[in-house]
Amino acid sequence: MKKTTSWGSAIGSGALTFATIILLALAVALVLIPKAFGGMSLTVLTPSMKPNISPGDVVVTEGIDVDSARDLRIGDVITFLPYPDDPMLVTHRIVAQSVSAQGYSFITQGDNNNVVDSWGPVNDFQIRGKVMYVVPKIGYVKQWLGSSTQWIIIGVAVLLIAYASISFLSSFRKGKQEDCDEGTGNPKHALVE
């Protein structure tokens, strides 16, 4: 006797698969890629970069050191420490650059601001990263989860993968049981020599 799968079960399975794929994609986009490129993922808090980057978006950066700062160009969006003794990070666009005996320096401005940034030139040693891409609105969730976001995303992804694996294996086992005669456990179809 063959069992039929209910619509609810199929929808639930589809939703679980979809959630697993989304969580894995977020884990890769927000944790693994930034780590692989020596960067970070940061939640945008102000509208200074609107309309391209809005509050609640997450910017993902690749790490920039003093040597690679020379490759930055006007138009690049960078994350930097505007004041070397302050841990606050800012993400703005390079609007001018110069080279001196002390190294490279950059003038920055938010896309939504009418004037260049008031803190003056940003030196190469103040730059922490160059924006690779933006993940819209996911920063609100990231902030709500707090500082353990990466571990939560990875943990949920691992649990979902484990659940999906168990579901797959149990459906595989049920399929094998359906191929056997009820009561005897003998195969319904056998090769006869």
N, C-alpha and C positions, 0 to 999 in steps of 0.2 A: 504494500500500500504506500503510495507516494504522498508525502505531505506537501501542501502548498504554502507558500510564504505569504503572510498577510501584508496588506498595503502599509500598515503601521510599522511593521518590522522593516520593510524595504525603505521607507522614508527615514526611519531612525538610523538604519545602517548608512544610508546616503548622507544624512546630516552629520553623523559621526565621522565619516570619511572626509567630508568637506571641512569640518572643524580641525581634523588632524592635519590636512594639507595646509590650511590657513596658519595654524600654530607653528608648523614646521617652517613655512615660508617666513613668518615673523621671526622665529628663532634664528634662521639663517641671515635674514636682512638686518636684524637689530643687534645680534650678538656675534655670530661667526664671521661675517664679512668685515665688520669693523676691526675685530681682533686680528684677522688675517692681514689687514693693511695697516696695522699699528695705530688705528684710529679709535673712534668712540661714537656712540649714538647719544644725542642730546635733545632734550625737549625744548622747543622754542617757547619763550614766555611772553614776548612782546610783539607788537605788530610792525616793528621797524623794517622788516623785510617783505611786507605785503606788497604786491599780491602774489609773489612767487613762493614765499615761505610765510605761513601764518602761525599765530599762537596755537599751540597744541600739536603742531607738526613735529616730527622727529627728523633732525638732520643727521646723516651718517657721514663721518669724515674719514679720510685716510690720513695717517700721521704725517706730519711735516717737520723735518728737523732743519737746523740752520743751513746745512749744505743743500737740501732740496728746495729751500725757499727761493733760490735763484730761478727756479723753473716756473714760479708763479707769474701770472700775467694780469693785466688790467682786465676786469670782468670776472675773474675768479672769485668765488665766495669762500671766505676763510673763517676759521674759528681761532680766536686769539685771546690773550690776557691783555686788556687795554692798560692795566696798571700792573707792573711786574710783581708788586707785593700783595696784590689782591687776587684771590682765587676765582673771582667772577669771570666767566667766559662770555664772549660776544661773537656773534656770527654776522658779518657784514661783507659787502662786496668791495674789492680793490678798485679804486677809481684813479689812482696814480701810484707811481713807484719811482724809486731812485736808488742809486748805488753810491756808496762812499767808502772811505777807508775802514769804517766801522762795520760795513756789511750792507745788506739790503734793507730798505725801509719802504713802507707802504702807507698810503692814505686810504682810509676806508670810509664807507658811507652806507647807511641802510637804504634799501630801495625805496622805502616809504618816507625817507627824511629829505628835507629840502637843502640841507647843508652837510658838509663833510663832518666826520666825527670830531668832537671837541678835544679829545685827548691827544691829538697830533699824530705824527707818524708812528706806525707800528713797526718795531724792529723785528728782524728775522727770528731772534731768539724768543720773542713773545708769541709766535704762531704755534698753534697746537695741531691744526689740521686744515685740510681743504675739503669742502663739501663734495661728496661723490653723488649722493642722491637724497631725496626727501621722501619720507613716508607720511602722508597726510593724516592728521588728527589722531594718530595712535599714541601721541604723547600724553593725551589726557588719561588714557588707561595706564600708561607707563608711570605717570606721576601718582596715580591712585594706588598702584601696587607698591610704590616706594623703591627703596634702594636695592631690593632683592629681585628686581624684575627679571634679570637674565636667568636666575636660577628657577624662578617660577615658570617662565616660558619653557625652559628646557625640561623641567620636571613634568609639567602638563603634557608636553609633547611625548616624553618617554612613556607616561601612563597611557596616553591615547594609542601609541604604537603597540604597547603591550596588550591593551584591550582589543585592538584590531587583529593582532596576531592570534590571540586566544579565540576570538570569534571566527576567524578564518579556519583555524585548526579544528574547532568543534564542528563547523559546517562540513569540513572535509570528512571528519569522522562519521557524521550523520549520513553523508552520502555513501560511505562504504557500508554502513549498517543497512541502508535501504536496498542495497544490492544483494542482501542475504535473505533467505526465507525466514519468515517469522517463526520463532520457536526453536528452529533447528540450528540457526547460525550458519547453515551451509549456503554457499553461493547459489543464486538463482540461475546464473549462466555459467556453465563450466564446459571446458573442452573435453570431448570424449574421444578417446583413442581407440 
